[in-house]
């Protein structure tokens, strides 16, 4: 995920995702939003199963390159 993509979706991550959240929680929340297929694919491929993310900042660290 690029910084620009993150900037576009960061408000959603911070406001709509209930923290702490797992990969499944984040995907479920984002699937009903206006999230591009490319960003959804990044979420699916780069978030770790079995990991609980405590904030949007932790997700950003895992995704933004």
N, C-alpha and C positions, 0 to 999 in steps of 0.2 A: 504494500500500500504506500502510496506517495504521501508526502506532507499535505499536498493540496487536497487529496481525497480525504485525509484525516480531518483537515480543517472544515471540509464540507459536512462531515458527519459527526464531529466531536460534540456538538450540542446535543444531538440525539443520544450519543453514548453517555454523556454526563447526566442528562435529564430523564431519559426514558428507561434505561437499564437500571434494574434494582440491584444495588451492590450489597454484599459480594455476589458475584455471578459466575456461573460455569460457562463453558463454551456453548452448551445447549441452551442456557438461559439467554445468552447474547444473540445466538442465531434466531431463537424464537421471537425475541423482541424486534430484531432488525428485519425479519422476513415480512412483517406487515407494514413496513415503512418504505419510503421512496429511496431504496438503496440499490445502486446499480448491480447488475449481475457480476461485474468484475470485483466489486468490493465484497459481495457475499462470498465469492469464491476465495478471496484472500482470507476472510474470516474462517471459512471451512478448512482451508489448507494450513493456516498458520497459528490458529489458537490450539492449545494443547488439550487433549482429552484428559479428564481427571484433575485439571488445574482449576482452582478457584481464584478468580481475579477480584481484587478488593477495590479497584477503582478504574476509571477510564484511563488514567495515566499508566497503569500496568498493562492494559490492552494496547495502548499506543506504543509502549516499549516493545511489545511482542510483534507489532505489525508494521510500523513505519520504518522504512529503510531509506 
